[in-house]
């Protein structure tokens, strides 16, 4: 009984499970059907919306196409109208060009006719000219070339006379104005500088307290004087000059060292070879110090700062250098001041003029050591120490050994001449003076056509007398200029030399 109940329970459970499965399947199928219906409905609605959107896009595209077609048709109509207007304008221009071409052809035809008429007339004129030229030659008795030569000779003679008069007039006016202006500049410059006259000499004389000192200087068998001369590099001249001995040397610094040393030895009284060397060494140090101080003083007085110490030393050396009796240290400072005044008056570079004037004779401190002219030596020396090229050219060109590149170089040359040529600045011995005068006259008489030449006013003027039949007025002017240039090239002189050419024509006749 119990087993039957269990079987039924299993059957009932199985039936219930089957019924649940069938019921679940039916429910899922219904749900799937509902979902499929909903999806189909959504798809249909989406398709409907897409078709509606497509229809809208098609309508919009048709509207845009219509607008584009209308715009294109309007543009075509406008361009056709422009082309029509341009074609009409070209037609008018073509017609105008055709009319101008017709007028140009007519004008060319007229010009060709006139040219033909002119050619015929020119031929007729040439024939008439040739006939008249032949007739004129027959009447005058000379050819065209002969007549042309006579005419040119007359015109040249008259032109040369006019040129000579004009040249003399212009040169006279320029000379008067130049001399007036130059006198003002020179006078003003000299008044501002106002240097003293030079009274120094080129030898060193050492005074002695007594005549017996000469014997002590010479020493036994000349031992002291030989030791002094060998150590100092100078010549000691002991002659009949009372209570004085003379020291001679080509080196001014060496001579100054010897002068100071000999004065100390005389004052000390101990004159023997060992003491001589010590005194000479002390004197060299003193002179070196004096040289540097004098160079600095010259730089300060001339207003030229910033110079290299080596340049200052060479500048101070000029304190012991003389030229024609003129101290070169004072001459350099004076030239710098004169050049500065003249440059200021002319509106030039005052600093460059002062520096060039101060350093222009620096080579004279070395010309006994280095071969060459003092201008070239000085220019090479200052160039090594960084002096500007403009000032180097001023130094190198103040005697025209190189071409002067600036107006300041001319100013320094003039200041140098003023400083050397002013009264009392320099002395010149008789032999040099006579030689310079003779050379001046020889230069003047070396030119063709010169009869006589005379040097006047201590060589500051030369008068030349020429043959009037060999030189005309224009040639006389040229001769004066040529003589001046040759004097500048071949002669050294202070200041300037006036060249006067005299051409005198004399007419002589006799009453019988």
C-alpha positions as CSV (number, residue, x, y, z in Angstrom):
1,X,0.0,0.0,0.0
2,X,2.8,2.3,0.8
3,X,4.7,1.4,-2.4
4,X,1.6,2.3,-4.5
5,X,1.4,5.7,-2.9
6,X,5.0,6.4,-3.7
7,X,4.6,5.5,-7.3
8,X,1.7,7.9,-7.7
9,X,3.6,10.6,-6.1
10,X,6.3,10.2,-8.6
11,X,3.8,10.1,-11.5
12,X,2.1,13.1,-10.2
13,X,5.4,14.9,-9.8
14,X,6.5,14.0,-13.3
15,X,3.2,15.2,-14.7
16,X,3.5,18.4,-12.9
17,X,7.1,18.9,-14.2
18,X,6.0,18.2,-17.7
19,X,3.1,20.6,-17.4
20,X,5.5,23.3,-16.0
21,X,7.9,22.8,-18.9
22,X,5.0,23.0,-21.4
23,X,3.7,26.1,-19.7
24,X,7.1,27.8,-19.6
25,X,7.7,27.1,-23.3
26,X,4.3,28.5,-24.2
27,X,5.1,31.6,-22.1
28,X,8.5,32.1,-23.8
29,X,7.1,31.6,-27.2
30,X,4.5,34.3,-26.5
31,X,7.1,36.6,-25.2
32,X,9.3,36.1,-28.2
33,X,6.3,36.6,-30.5
34,X,5.5,39.9,-28.7
35,X,9.1,41.0,-29.0
36,X,9.2,40.1,-32.7
37,X,6.1,42.1,-33.2
38,X,7.5,45.1,-31.4
39,X,10.8,44.9,-33.4
40,X,8.8,44.6,-36.6
41,X,6.8,47.6,-35.6
42,X,10.0,49.6,-34.8
43,X,11.6,48.6,-38.1
44,X,8.5,49.7,-40.0
45,X,8.5,53.0,-38.2
46,X,12.2,53.5,-38.9
47,X,11.7,52.7,-42.5
48,X,8.8,55.2,-42.7
49,X,11.0,57.9,-41.1
50,X,13.9,57.1,-43.5
51,X,11.6,57.3,-46.5
52,X,10.2,60.6,-45.2
53,X,13.8,62.0,-44.7
54,X,14.8,60.7,-48.1
55,X,11.9,62.5,-49.7
56,X,12.9,65.7,-47.8
57,X,16.5,65.4,-49.0
58,X,15.4,64.8,-52.5
59,X,13.2,67.9,-52.4
60,X,16.0,70.0,-51.0
61,X,18.4,68.7,-53.6
62,X,16.0,69.6,-56.4
63,X,15.6,73.1,-54.9
64,X,19.4,73.6,-54.7
65,X,19.8,72.3,-58.3
66,X,17.2,74.7,-59.5
67,X,18.9,77.6,-57.7
68,X,22.3,76.6,-59.2
69,X,20.8,76.4,-62.7
70,X,19.2,79.8,-62.3
71,X,22.5,81.3,-61.1
72,X,24.4,79.7,-63.9
73,X,22.0,81.0,-66.4
74,X,22.2,84.5,-65.0
75,X,26.1,84.4,-65.0
76,X,26.0,83.2,-68.7
77,X,23.7,86.0,-69.7
78,X,26.0,88.5,-67.9
79,X,29.1,87.2,-69.5
80,X,27.5,87.2,-72.9
81,X,26.6,90.8,-72.4
82,X,30.2,91.7,-71.4
83,X,31.6,89.9,-74.4
84,X,29.2,91.7,-76.6
85,X,30.3,95.1,-75.1
86,X,34.0,94.1,-75.4
87,X,33.6,93.0,-79.0
88,X,32.0,96.4,-79.8
89,X,34.9,98.2,-78.2
90,X,37.4,96.2,-80.1
91,X,35.6,96.9,-83.3
92,X,35.8,100.7,-82.6
93,X,39.5,100.4,-81.7
94,X,40.2,98.5,-84.9
95,X,38.5,101.1,-86.9
96,X,40.5,103.9,-85.2
97,X,43.8,102.0,-85.7
98,X,42.9,101.6,-89.4
99,X,42.3,105.3,-89.8
100,X,45.6,106.2,-88.0
101,X,47.5,103.8,-90.2
102,X,46.0,105.5,-93.3
103,X,47.1,108.9,-92.0
104,X,50.6,107.6,-91.1
105,X,51.0,106.2,-94.6
106,X,49.9,109.5,-96.1
107,X,52.4,111.4,-93.8
108,X,55.3,109.0,-94.8
109,X,54.5,109.6,-98.4
110,X,54.7,113.4,-97.9
111,X,58.0,113.1,-95.9
112,X,59.5,111.0,-98.6
113,X,58.6,113.6,-101.2
114,X,60.1,116.4,-99.0
115,X,63.3,114.3,-98.4
116,X,63.7,113.9,-102.1
117,X,63.3,117.6,-102.6
118,X,65.8,118.3,-99.8
119,X,68.3,115.9,-101.2
120,X,68.1,117.6,-104.6
121,X,68.6,121.0,-103.0
122,X,71.5,119.8,-100.9
123,X,73.2,118.4,-104.1
124,X,72.7,121.8,-105.8
125,X,74.1,123.6,-102.7
126,X,77.2,121.4,-102.6
127,X,77.8,122.1,-106.3
128,X,77.4,125.8,-105.7
129,X,79.7,125.6,-102.6
130,X,82.4,123.8,-104.5
131,X,82.3,126.3,-107.3
132,X,82.5,129.2,-104.9
133,X,85.3,127.6,-102.9
134,X,87.3,127.1,-106.1
135,X,86.6,130.7,-107.0
136,X,87.7,131.9,-103.5
137,X,90.9,129.9,-103.7
138,X,91.7,131.4,-107.1
139,X,91.0,135.0,-105.9
140,X,92.9,134.5,-102.6
141,X,95.8,132.7,-104.1
142,X,95.9,130.0,-101.3
143,X,94.4,126.7,-100.5
144,X,91.9,125.9,-97.7
145,X,94.6,124.3,-95.6
146,X,96.8,127.4,-95.8
147,X,94.0,129.7,-94.9
148,X,93.0,127.5,-92.0
149,X,96.6,127.5,-90.7
150,X,96.8,131.3,-90.8
151,X,93.4,131.6,-89.0
152,X,94.4,129.1,-86.3
153,X,97.7,130.8,-85.8
154,X,96.0,134.2,-85.3
155,X,93.4,132.7,-83.0
156,X,96.0,130.8,-81.0
157,X,98.1,134.0,-80.6
158,X,95.2,136.0,-79.5
159,X,93.9,133.3,-77.1
160,X,97.4,132.8,-75.5
161,X,97.5,136.5,-74.8
162,X,94.0,136.5,-73.3
163,X,94.9,133.4,-71.3
164,X,98.1,135.0,-70.0
165,X,96.2,138.1,-68.9
166,X,93.4,136.0,-67.3
167,X,95.9,133.8,-65.5
168,X,97.9,136.7,-64.2
169,X,94.7,138.4,-63.0
170,X,93.4,135.2,-61.3
171,X,96.8,134.5,-59.7
172,X,97.1,138.0,-58.5
173,X,93.7,138.0,-56.9
174,X,94.3,134.6,-55.3
175,X,97.8,135.7,-54.1
176,X,96.4,138.8,-52.5
177,X,93.6,137.0,-50.8
178,X,95.8,134.1,-49.8
179,X,98.5,136.3,-48.5
180,X,96.1,138.4,-46.5
181,X,94.4,135.3,-45.0
182,X,97.8,133.6,-44.4
183,X,99.2,136.7,-42.7
184,X,96.2,136.7,-40.4
185,X,96.5,133.0,-39.5
186,X,100.2,133.1,-39.0
187,X,100.1,136.3,-37.0
188,X,97.4,135.0,-34.8
189,X,99.1,131.7,-34.3
190,X,102.5,133.2,-33.5
191,X,100.9,135.7,-31.1
192,X,99.1,132.9,-29.2
193,X,102.2,130.8,-28.9
194,X,104.8,133.6,-28.3
195,X,107.9,131.3,-27.9
196,X,111.2,132.6,-26.9
197,X,114.2,133.0,-29.2
198,X,116.7,130.1,-29.3
199,X,120.1,130.7,-27.9
200,X,121.3,127.1,-27.2
201,X,124.3,125.5,-28.9
202,X,125.1,122.0,-30.1
203,X,128.2,121.4,-28.0
204,X,128.5,120.7,-24.3
205,X,131.0,122.8,-22.3
206,X,132.0,121.8,-18.7
207,X,133.4,124.7,-16.6
208,X,136.4,124.0,-14.4
209,X,137.2,125.5,-11.0
210,X,140.9,126.0,-12.0
211,X,143.4,125.1,-14.8
212,X,145.0,122.4,-12.7
213,X,141.8,120.4,-13.0
214,X,142.6,119.7,-16.6
215,X,145.6,117.7,-15.5
216,X,143.6,115.7,-13.1
217,X,141.0,115.0,-15.8
218,X,143.7,113.8,-18.2
219,X,145.4,111.7,-15.5
220,X,148.8,110.0,-15.5
221,X,149.7,109.2,-19.2
222,X,146.1,110.0,-20.1
223,X,144.7,107.2,-18.1
224,X,141.6,109.1,-16.7
225,X,140.6,110.8,-19.9
226,X,140.9,107.5,-21.9
227,X,138.8,105.6,-19.3
228,X,136.2,108.4,-19.4
229,X,136.0,108.5,-23.2
230,X,135.8,104.7,-23.5
231,X,133.1,104.4,-20.8
232,X,131.0,107.4,-21.9
233,X,131.4,106.9,-25.7
234,X,132.3,110.6,-26.2
235,X,135.4,112.7,-27.1
236,X,136.7,115.0,-24.4
237,X,138.5,118.0,-25.9
238,X,141.0,119.6,-23.5
239,X,142.5,122.7,-25.4
240,X,143.6,126.2,-24.5
241,X,140.2,127.3,-23.5
242,X,140.6,128.8,-20.0
243,X,138.9,126.8,-17.2
244,X,136.7,124.7,-19.5
245,X,136.7,121.5,-21.4
246,X,134.4,120.5,-24.3
247,X,132.5,117.2,-24.8
248,X,131.8,116.1,-28.3
249,X,129.5,113.3,-29.5
250,X,127.0,112.7,-32.3
251,X,124.6,111.2,-29.7
252,X,123.1,114.1,-27.7
253,X,121.9,111.9,-24.9
254,X,125.3,110.3,-24.5
255,X,126.8,113.8,-24.5
256,X,124.5,114.9,-21.8
257,X,125.3,111.9,-19.7
258,X,129.0,112.6,-20.1
259,X,128.5,116.3,-19.2
260,X,126.7,115.5,-16.0
261,X,129.2,112.8,-15.1
262,X,132.2,115.0,-15.7
263,X,130.6,117.9,-13.6
264,X,130.1,115.4,-10.7
265,X,133.6,114.1,-11.0
266,X,135.0,117.6,-10.9
267,X,132.9,118.5,-7.9
268,X,133.8,115.3,-6.1
269,X,137.5,115.5,-7.0
270,X,137.9,111.7,-7.1
271,X,138.8,111.1,-10.8
272,X,139.9,107.5,-11.4
273,X,138.6,104.7,-13.7
274,X,136.5,102.8,-11.1
275,X,134.8,105.9,-9.8
276,X,134.2,107.1,-13.4
277,X,132.1,104.1,-14.3
278,X,129.9,104.4,-11.2
279,X,129.3,108.1,-11.8
280,X,128.4,107.4,-15.4
281,X,125.9,104.8,-14.4
282,X,124.2,107.2,-11.9
283,X,124.1,109.9,-14.5
284,X,122.5,107.6,-17.1
285,X,119.7,106.9,-14.6
286,X,119.3,110.6,-14.0
287,X,119.1,111.4,-17.7
288,X,116.6,108.6,-18.4
289,X,114.4,110.0,-15.7
290,X,114.8,113.5,-17.1
291,X,114.0,112.2,-20.6
292,X,110.7,110.6,-19.4
293,X,109.8,113.8,-17.5
294,X,110.5,116.0,-20.5
295,X,108.4,113.7,-22.7
296,X,105.5,113.9,-20.3
297,X,105.9,117.6,-20.0
298,X,105.9,118.1,-23.8
299,X,102.8,115.9,-24.1
300,X,101.1,118.0,-21.4
301,X,102.1,121.4,-22.8
302,X,101.1,120.4,-26.4
303,X,97.7,118.9,-25.2
304,X,98.4,115.5,-26.6
305,X,97.5,112.9,-23.9
306,X,97.6,109.1,-24.1
307,X,101.0,108.5,-25.8
308,X,102.8,105.3,-25.3
309,X,105.7,105.4,-22.7
310,X,108.3,104.5,-25.4
311,X,107.1,107.5,-27.6
312,X,107.3,109.8,-24.5
313,X,110.9,108.6,-24.0
314,X,111.9,109.4,-27.6
315,X,110.1,112.7,-27.3
316,X,112.0,113.6,-24.2
317,X,115.3,112.7,-26.0
318,X,114.7,115.7,-28.3
319,X,115.4,117.9,-25.3
320,X,119.1,117.2,-26.0
321,X,118.8,117.4,-29.9
322,X,119.6,120.6,-31.8
323,X,118.9,121.5,-35.4
324,X,120.4,124.7,-36.8
325,X,120.7,125.9,-33.3
326,X,117.0,125.2,-32.5
327,X,116.1,122.9,-29.7
328,X,113.9,120.1,-31.2
329,X,112.0,119.5,-28.0
330,X,110.8,123.1,-27.9
331,X,110.3,123.2,-31.7
332,X,108.0,120.1,-31.5
333,X,105.9,121.7,-28.7
334,X,105.8,125.0,-30.6
335,X,104.8,123.2,-33.9
336,X,102.0,121.4,-32.1
337,X,100.6,124.6,-30.6
338,X,100.8,126.4,-33.9
339,X,99.2,123.5,-35.8
340,X,96.4,123.4,-33.2
341,X,95.7,127.2,-33.5
342,X,95.7,127.0,-37.4
343,X,93.5,123.9,-37.4
344,X,91.0,125.5,-35.1
345,X,90.8,128.6,-37.3
346,X,90.3,126.4,-40.4
347,X,87.8,124.0,-38.8
348,X,90.1,121.0,-39.1
349,X,90.9,118.2,-36.6
350,X,92.7,120.0,-33.8
351,X,93.7,116.9,-31.9
352,X,95.2,115.2,-35.0
353,X,97.0,118.5,-35.9
354,X,98.5,118.8,-32.4
355,X,99.6,115.2,-32.3
356,X,101.2,115.4,-35.7
357,X,102.9,118.6,-34.9
358,X,104.3,117.2,-31.6
359,X,105.6,113.9,-33.2
360,X,106.6,115.2,-36.7
361,X,110.4,115.4,-35.8
362,X,110.4,112.3,-33.5
363,X,112.7,110.5,-36.0
364,X,115.5,113.0,-35.2
365,X,115.9,111.2,-31.9
366,X,116.9,108.1,-33.8
367,X,118.3,109.2,-37.1
368,X,121.9,108.6,-35.8
369,X,120.9,105.0,-35.0
370,X,118.6,104.0,-37.9
371,X,119.2,104.5,-41.6
372,X,116.7,106.7,-43.4
373,X,115.1,110.1,-43.2
374,X,113.8,111.4,-39.9
375,X,110.3,111.6,-41.3
376,X,110.2,108.0,-42.4
377,X,112.0,106.8,-39.2
378,X,109.5,108.7,-36.9
379,X,106.5,107.4,-38.8
380,X,107.6,103.8,-38.6
381,X,108.3,104.1,-34.9
382,X,105.0,105.6,-33.8
383,X,103.1,103.2,-36.1
384,X,104.5,100.3,-34.0
385,X,102.9,101.8,-30.9
386,X,99.4,102.1,-32.2
387,X,99.3,105.7,-33.3
388,X,96.4,106.3,-35.8
389,X,97.2,106.1,-39.5
390,X,96.2,109.7,-40.0
391,X,98.9,111.0,-37.6
392,X,101.4,108.5,-39.1
393,X,100.8,110.1,-42.5
394,X,101.2,113.6,-41.1
395,X,104.6,112.6,-39.7
396,X,105.7,110.8,-42.8
397,X,104.5,113.5,-45.2
398,X,105.7,116.7,-43.6
399,X,108.6,116.9,-46.0
400,X,106.6,115.5,-49.0
401,X,108.4,112.2,-48.9
402,X,105.0,110.5,-49.1
403,X,101.7,111.9,-50.3
404,X,99.8,113.9,-47.7
405,X,96.3,112.4,-47.2
406,X,94.7,115.1,-45.0
407,X,94.5,118.9,-44.5
408,X,96.0,118.4,-41.1
409,X,99.2,117.2,-42.8
410,X,99.4,120.5,-44.7
411,X,98.7,122.4,-41.5
412,X,101.6,120.7,-39.7
413,X,103.9,121.3,-42.6
414,X,103.0,125.0,-42.4
415,X,103.4,125.1,-38.6
416,X,106.8,123.4,-38.9
417,X,107.9,126.1,-41.4
418,X,106.6,128.9,-39.2
419,X,108.4,127.6,-36.1
420,X,111.7,127.1,-38.0
421,X,111.5,130.3,-40.0
422,X,110.5,132.8,-37.4
423,X,113.2,135.3,-36.4
424,X,115.8,133.9,-34.0
425,X,114.6,130.3,-34.4
426,X,117.5,128.9,-36.3
427,X,121.1,129.8,-37.2
428,X,122.8,128.9,-40.4
429,X,126.6,129.0,-41.0
430,X,128.1,131.0,-43.9
431,X,129.1,128.0,-45.9
432,X,125.6,126.5,-45.9
433,X,124.1,129.9,-46.7
434,X,126.4,130.5,-49.7
435,X,125.7,126.9,-50.9
436,X,122.0,127.3,-50.7
437,X,122.1,130.7,-52.6
438,X,124.3,129.3,-55.3
439,X,122.0,126.2,-55.7
440,X,119.0,128.5,-55.9
441,X,120.5,130.5,-58.8
442,X,121.7,127.3,-60.5
443,X,118.1,125.9,-60.5
444,X,116.7,129.0,-62.0
445,X,119.3,129.2,-64.8
446,X,118.9,125.6,-65.7
447,X,115.7,126.3,-67.6
448,X,115.7,127.2,-71.3
449,X,115.3,130.9,-72.2
450,X,116.6,132.2,-68.9
451,X,119.3,135.0,-69.3
452,X,120.1,135.7,-65.6
453,X,118.9,134.8,-62.1
454,X,119.5,136.6,-58.9
455,X,118.8,135.4,-55.3
456,X,117.7,138.2,-53.1
457,X,116.6,138.8,-49.5
458,X,118.9,136.2,-48.0
459,X,117.6,133.5,-50.4
460,X,113.9,134.2,-49.8
461,X,113.3,135.5,-53.3
462,X,114.8,134.7,-56.8
463,X,114.3,137.0,-59.8
464,X,114.6,135.5,-63.2
465,X,115.2,137.5,-66.4
466,X,114.1,135.7,-69.6
467,X,114.5,136.4,-73.3
468,X,111.3,137.9,-74.6
469,X,111.7,136.5,-78.1
470,X,111.9,132.9,-76.7
471,X,109.1,133.0,-74.1
472,X,105.7,134.7,-74.3
473,X,103.6,135.8,-71.3
474,X,101.9,132.4,-70.8
475,X,105.3,130.6,-71.0
476,X,106.6,133.0,-68.4
477,X,103.9,132.0,-66.0
478,X,104.6,128.4,-66.6
479,X,108.3,129.0,-66.0
480,X,107.7,130.6,-62.6
481,X,105.6,127.6,-61.7
482,X,108.2,125.0,-62.9
483,X,111.1,126.8,-61.1
484,X,109.0,126.8,-57.9
485,X,108.4,123.1,-58.1
486,X,112.0,122.3,-58.9
487,X,113.1,124.4,-55.8
488,X,110.6,122.5,-53.6
489,X,111.9,119.1,-54.9
490,X,115.7,119.8,-54.8
491,X,116.3,122.3,-52.0
492,X,115.6,122.4,-48.2
493,X,114.9,125.8,-46.8
494,X,112.9,127.4,-44.0
495,X,109.8,129.4,-44.8
496,X,109.1,130.1,-48.5
497,X,110.9,131.4,-51.5
498,X,109.3,133.9,-53.9
499,X,110.0,133.3,-57.6
500,X,109.6,136.3,-59.9
501,X,110.0,136.0,-63.7
502,X,110.7,139.3,-65.6
503,X,109.9,139.4,-69.3
504,X,110.8,142.8,-70.8
505,X,110.2,143.9,-74.4
506,X,112.2,146.8,-75.7
507,X,111.7,148.7,-78.9
508,X,114.8,150.6,-80.1
509,X,115.0,152.9,-83.1
510,X,117.4,155.6,-84.2
511,X,116.6,159.1,-85.6
512,X,118.9,159.9,-88.4
